[in-house]
Amino acid sequence: MNKELKDITITVYATQDTVESDSFNNTYDANATYPVANVTELKEALTNGGVVAVTEDIQTNNIEDTAAARIVISQPTTLNLEKKIITPDNMGNNTNSNFVALYVNADTTINAGKDGGIDTGVNGGYGINVNDGATLTINGGYYYGGGTAVQVQEGTLVINGGTFACEPFGDPYGYNFLINCADSAYKNGTAKVIIQGGTFINFDPSNCTAEGAGTNFVADGYKVVPQTQTNGDIWYTVVAE
């Protein structure tokens, strides 16, 4: 009482409990954004779902090859990537449980700006893996993975924009699996890719070998425009016809 507290900073992250109501209902805060600044907050937010914002680069430091170390979207989520999720180098050495930067196990929309996305570093794991029949929609951002930027294990990937690159596999595979589906799931129709925008480095999504010669992930009404860069890379950009 009658005392003053100085020289501290307090940050409050709050969302509405469903037992709370305003004069209308108990969902007035349903679209509130939860900003996250470290891997602990990120994992918790993605477990709960909703609108999650990465407002500064997050180094995940989750190198352990265990299921507990995974970063998993397990509830429907809108993920706003103003900055990047960056996983440790050498996650590509993991072979059992944790070789992907982001596991998408529920319907998700990623909205990312020019500084946002996913980066798995050197000898890194895959960027994103879609599971459990989820639909992932990507709008913008930069996605870099070890061999694969996005894989669909079971579900649907919709790309409307963004830049996608990878550290190539060794010969003869190279960049062939930048965007990829699990083979059996692609064949039986439970893994799908629909590309309506974006730029793909050294990977032509309209004519690749990801799921056999001549694989075409580009949606009807769209085409690929290639552009050779000064370093020899070819950027394939998907645009409306």
C-alpha positions as CSV (number, residue, x, y, z in Angstrom):
1,M,0.0,0.0,0.0
2,N,1.2,3.5,-0.9
3,K,4.4,2.2,-2.4
4,E,5.8,2.7,-5.9
5,L,7.4,0.0,-8.1
6,K,10.0,1.3,-10.6
7,D,12.3,0.2,-13.4
8,I,10.5,-3.0,-14.4
9,T,8.8,-4.1,-17.6
10,I,5.7,-6.3,-17.5
11,T,4.3,-8.0,-20.6
12,V,0.8,-9.6,-20.4
13,Y,-0.4,-12.2,-23.0
14,A,-4.1,-12.8,-22.4
15,T,-6.8,-14.7,-24.2
16,Q,-10.4,-15.2,-23.3
17,D,-11.5,-18.2,-21.4
18,T,-14.8,-19.7,-22.7
19,V,-16.3,-19.1,-19.3
20,E,-16.0,-15.4,-19.9
21,S,-18.7,-13.4,-21.6
22,D,-19.3,-9.9,-22.7
23,S,-22.8,-8.5,-23.5
24,F,-23.0,-10.7,-26.6
25,N,-21.3,-14.1,-26.1
26,N,-18.2,-15.9,-24.8
27,T,-16.2,-15.8,-28.1
28,Y,-15.5,-12.1,-28.4
29,D,-11.7,-12.8,-28.1
30,A,-11.7,-15.8,-30.5
31,N,-9.4,-14.1,-33.0
32,A,-6.9,-12.6,-30.6
33,T,-3.3,-12.9,-31.7
34,Y,-0.8,-14.6,-29.4
35,P,2.7,-13.2,-30.0
36,V,5.6,-15.6,-29.2
37,A,9.3,-14.7,-28.7
38,N,11.0,-18.0,-27.8
39,V,10.6,-21.7,-28.6
40,T,8.8,-22.5,-25.3
41,E,6.1,-20.0,-26.1
42,L,6.0,-21.2,-29.7
43,K,5.4,-24.8,-28.8
44,E,2.7,-24.0,-26.3
45,A,0.9,-21.7,-28.7
46,L,0.9,-24.2,-31.6
47,T,-0.4,-26.8,-29.3
48,N,-3.4,-24.6,-28.4
49,G,-4.0,-23.2,-31.9
50,G,-5.6,-19.9,-32.9
51,V,-3.7,-17.0,-34.2
52,V,0.0,-17.1,-33.4
53,A,2.5,-14.4,-34.4
54,V,6.3,-14.9,-34.6
55,T,7.5,-11.4,-34.2
56,E,11.3,-12.0,-33.9
57,D,13.6,-14.8,-35.2
58,I,13.2,-17.9,-33.0
59,Q,16.2,-20.2,-32.7
60,T,14.6,-23.5,-31.7
61,N,17.7,-25.4,-30.4
62,N,15.7,-28.6,-30.6
63,I,18.4,-30.9,-31.9
64,E,17.3,-34.0,-30.0
65,D,16.0,-36.9,-32.2
66,T,12.9,-37.4,-30.0
67,A,9.1,-36.8,-30.5
68,A,9.2,-34.5,-27.5
69,A,11.6,-32.2,-29.3
70,R,9.3,-31.7,-32.2
71,I,7.5,-28.4,-33.0
72,V,3.9,-29.5,-33.8
73,I,0.8,-27.6,-34.9
74,S,-1.9,-29.8,-33.3
75,Q,-4.9,-27.5,-33.5
76,P,-6.2,-25.3,-36.3
77,T,-3.9,-22.4,-36.5
78,T,-3.2,-19.2,-38.4
79,L,0.6,-18.7,-38.1
80,N,1.8,-15.2,-38.9
81,L,5.5,-15.3,-39.6
82,E,6.8,-11.7,-39.4
83,K,10.2,-13.3,-38.7
84,K,11.8,-16.8,-39.1
85,I,11.7,-20.1,-37.2
86,I,15.3,-21.3,-37.4
87,T,16.2,-24.9,-36.5
88,P,19.7,-26.2,-35.6
89,D,22.2,-27.2,-38.2
90,N,22.6,-31.0,-38.6
91,M,19.0,-32.0,-37.9
92,G,19.4,-33.8,-41.2
93,N,21.4,-36.4,-39.3
94,N,18.2,-37.3,-37.2
95,T,16.5,-40.3,-38.7
96,N,13.8,-41.3,-36.3
97,S,11.5,-38.7,-34.7
98,N,12.7,-35.1,-35.2
99,F,14.0,-34.2,-38.6
100,V,11.4,-31.5,-39.6
101,A,11.3,-27.9,-38.5
102,L,7.5,-27.7,-38.3
103,Y,5.1,-30.6,-38.2
104,V,1.6,-29.6,-39.4
105,N,-1.0,-31.9,-38.0
106,A,-4.1,-29.6,-38.2
107,D,-5.5,-27.2,-40.7
108,T,-3.1,-24.2,-40.9
109,T,-2.6,-21.0,-42.8
110,I,0.8,-19.4,-42.8
111,N,1.0,-15.7,-43.6
112,A,4.5,-14.5,-43.9
113,G,6.2,-11.3,-44.9
114,K,9.6,-10.8,-46.6
115,D,11.5,-11.5,-43.4
116,G,9.4,-14.4,-42.3
117,G,9.6,-18.1,-43.0
118,I,11.5,-21.2,-42.0
119,D,15.3,-21.9,-42.2
120,T,16.8,-25.3,-41.3
121,G,20.4,-24.2,-41.8
122,V,23.3,-26.5,-42.9
123,N,22.6,-30.2,-43.2
124,G,19.2,-29.4,-41.8
125,G,16.0,-31.2,-41.6
126,Y,13.0,-30.8,-43.8
127,G,11.2,-27.4,-43.5
128,I,7.6,-28.5,-43.1
129,N,5.8,-31.9,-43.0
130,V,2.0,-32.1,-43.4
131,N,0.3,-35.0,-41.6
132,D,-3.1,-36.3,-40.4
133,G,-5.1,-35.1,-43.4
134,A,-4.4,-31.4,-42.6
135,T,-4.6,-28.7,-45.2
136,L,-1.7,-26.2,-45.1
137,T,-2.0,-22.9,-47.0
138,I,1.1,-20.8,-47.5
139,N,0.9,-17.1,-48.3
140,G,4.3,-15.6,-48.7
141,G,7.6,-16.0,-46.8
142,Y,10.9,-17.9,-47.4
143,Y,11.2,-21.6,-46.8
144,Y,14.5,-23.4,-46.8
145,G,15.0,-27.1,-46.0
146,G,17.5,-29.9,-46.1
147,G,16.6,-31.5,-49.4
148,T,12.9,-30.7,-49.0
149,A,11.2,-27.4,-48.1
150,V,7.7,-28.9,-47.7
151,Q,6.6,-32.5,-47.7
152,V,3.0,-33.8,-47.6
153,Q,2.8,-37.1,-45.7
154,E,-1.0,-37.1,-45.6
155,G,-3.1,-34.0,-46.4
156,T,-3.1,-31.1,-48.8
157,L,-0.6,-28.3,-49.5
158,V,-1.8,-25.1,-51.1
159,I,0.9,-22.6,-52.1
160,N,-0.2,-19.1,-53.1
161,G,3.1,-17.3,-52.6
162,G,6.5,-17.4,-51.1
163,T,10.0,-18.5,-52.1
164,F,11.1,-22.1,-51.7
165,A,14.7,-23.4,-51.7
166,C,16.7,-26.3,-50.3
167,E,20.1,-27.6,-49.7
168,P,20.2,-30.2,-52.4
169,F,20.5,-33.9,-51.8
170,G,23.5,-35.7,-53.2
171,D,23.5,-37.0,-56.8
172,P,21.4,-38.1,-58.5
173,Y,18.5,-36.5,-56.5
174,G,19.7,-32.9,-56.1
175,Y,16.7,-30.4,-56.0
176,N,14.2,-33.0,-57.2
177,F,12.3,-33.1,-53.9
178,L,12.1,-29.5,-53.0
179,I,8.3,-29.9,-52.8
180,N,7.4,-33.6,-52.2
181,C,4.7,-36.1,-51.2
182,A,5.0,-39.4,-49.6
183,D,4.9,-41.7,-52.6
184,S,2.2,-44.1,-51.6
185,A,-0.1,-41.3,-50.3
186,Y,0.4,-39.4,-53.6
187,K,-0.6,-42.4,-55.6
188,N,-3.8,-43.1,-53.6
189,G,-4.8,-39.4,-53.5
190,T,-4.3,-38.8,-49.8
191,A,-1.4,-36.4,-50.4
192,K,-1.9,-33.5,-52.7
193,V,-0.1,-30.3,-53.7
194,I,-1.8,-27.3,-55.4
195,I,0.5,-24.5,-56.4
196,Q,-1.0,-21.2,-57.5
197,G,1.9,-18.9,-56.8
198,G,5.4,-18.7,-55.4
199,T,9.0,-19.0,-56.6
200,F,10.9,-22.3,-56.6
201,I,14.7,-22.3,-56.8
202,N,16.1,-25.0,-59.2
203,F,12.8,-26.8,-59.1
204,D,10.1,-26.7,-61.8
205,P,6.8,-27.5,-60.0
206,S,5.0,-28.0,-63.4
207,N,7.5,-30.6,-64.7
208,C,9.5,-32.3,-61.9
209,T,10.3,-35.9,-60.8
210,A,9.2,-35.6,-57.2
211,E,6.4,-38.2,-57.8
212,G,7.8,-39.7,-61.1
213,A,8.8,-38.1,-64.4
214,G,6.6,-35.3,-65.5
215,T,5.0,-34.5,-62.1
216,N,2.9,-31.4,-62.2
217,F,1.9,-29.7,-59.0
218,V,0.7,-26.4,-60.7
219,A,-3.0,-25.7,-60.6
220,D,-5.1,-25.3,-63.7
221,G,-5.0,-21.8,-65.0
222,Y,-1.4,-21.2,-63.9
223,K,1.9,-21.5,-65.5
224,V,5.6,-21.4,-64.7
225,V,7.9,-18.6,-65.8
226,P,11.7,-19.5,-65.5
227,Q,14.4,-17.0,-65.0
228,T,18.1,-17.8,-64.9
229,Q,20.1,-15.9,-62.3
230,T,23.7,-14.7,-62.6
231,N,24.9,-17.5,-60.4
232,G,23.3,-20.1,-62.6
233,D,20.3,-20.9,-60.4
234,I,17.0,-21.0,-62.2
235,W,14.0,-19.5,-60.4
236,Y,10.6,-20.9,-61.5
237,T,7.8,-18.5,-60.7
238,V,4.1,-19.6,-60.8
239,V,1.7,-17.0,-62.2
240,A,-1.8,-16.9,-63.6
241,E,-2.1,-17.7,-67.3
